[in-house]
Amino acid sequence: MWCRPVRKWGTGRQVEASVPPGLDIAEEDVVEISLAPDNILRAAIIVYGLPMLGAVIAATIAYTLSLGDVTAALAALTGLGSGLVLARWHLRQTACLQRFLPTIERRLD
């Protein structure tokens, strides 16, 4: 299997996808893509779980130290932001990108 960019239907955005051998597709073809279900779950945990975990941990630390509600809310926002940065960094790593690479199943037109 090899990869090449293909157009996302209806937009000018390019998405890299794995093309199985023997499937003849060209740019502008409308295709069906798939992603393994366990990879969808992993991606969701990274994208949503890491920021929420950061927010909960930061708020818990602020409450444990009796810093007050406002400080705990600010700590939660800081933790949320840190989690977002961490998730984005993790998803941009080459090994992670390879795992979440969709596969073209068939041409629809």
N, C-alpha and C positions, 0 to 999 in steps of 0.2 A: 504494500500500500504506500502511496505517496501523497503528498499534499500540494495543493495549489489554491490560490484565492479564487473564490467564486462570488458572484454578486448575490446579495440578498434581494429577494423578489420585491419589487416596488420601490426600492431605494437605491442610492448610489453607494451604499456601504458595502465594503468587501469583507467576507468572512472566510477564514481559512478552514478547509474541510478535507478529510481524508477521502480519496477516491479509490474504490476497489478496482483491481485490475480487470480489464475487459469492459468496463463501463465507459462508453464514449459520450463525453459531455463537452460542451464548449461554453464560453462566456455568454451570458444572457439566457442560458437554458434555465427553465424552472425545474427545480429538483426537490426531492423529499430528503430531509436530513434527519438523523437520529443521534441520540446520545444515550449511552447505557444508563439504566435507572439508578444504579448505585453511584454513578458519577454525578447525576442530577442532585441526589441527596447530599453528596460530599460538597458540591458547589454551593448548595443552599446553606449548609452548616457554616462554610467559610464566609459567605457573603452576609448572612444574617446572624449567625451564632457568635462569631468573634466580636463584632461591635456590641451586641447585647451582653456578652460575657464581660467585656471591658467596662461597660456602664454599671453592671451589677457589682463587680469587684470594687470599682472606685467608690460607688455610693456606700457599699458595706464598710469599707475602710473609713470613710468620712463619718458614718454613724457610729462605728466602733470607737473612734477617737472623740466622740461627742462634739463634733465641730458645728453642729446645727443643720437645719433643713436647707438653708440657702447654699451653704458650702457643700452639702451632700448632693444637691441638684447640680451645682457647678462641677463637682467631681464626676458625677454620672455623665454629664455632657462631655467632659474631658476624656473619660474612659470610652465613651461612644466614638468620639473622634479618633482616639488612638486605635480602637478596634477596627475602624474603617480603613485607616492607614495601613495597619497590619494585614488586613484582608486583601486590600489592593496590592500590596507588595507581594504577598504570598501567591496571588493569582497571576502575577506577572512573571513568576519564575518559570524557566523553560520546562522543567520537569512537570510542573503543575499544568502548564498550558498543553503539553502533550497529552496528559491524562484527560483533559476536558475537550479534546478535539472532536468535533462532530464527524460523522461518517455520512457520505451521500449514499442513500439507499437505491434511488432510481430517478430517472428523468420523468417529469410529469407531462411534458408536451409531446 
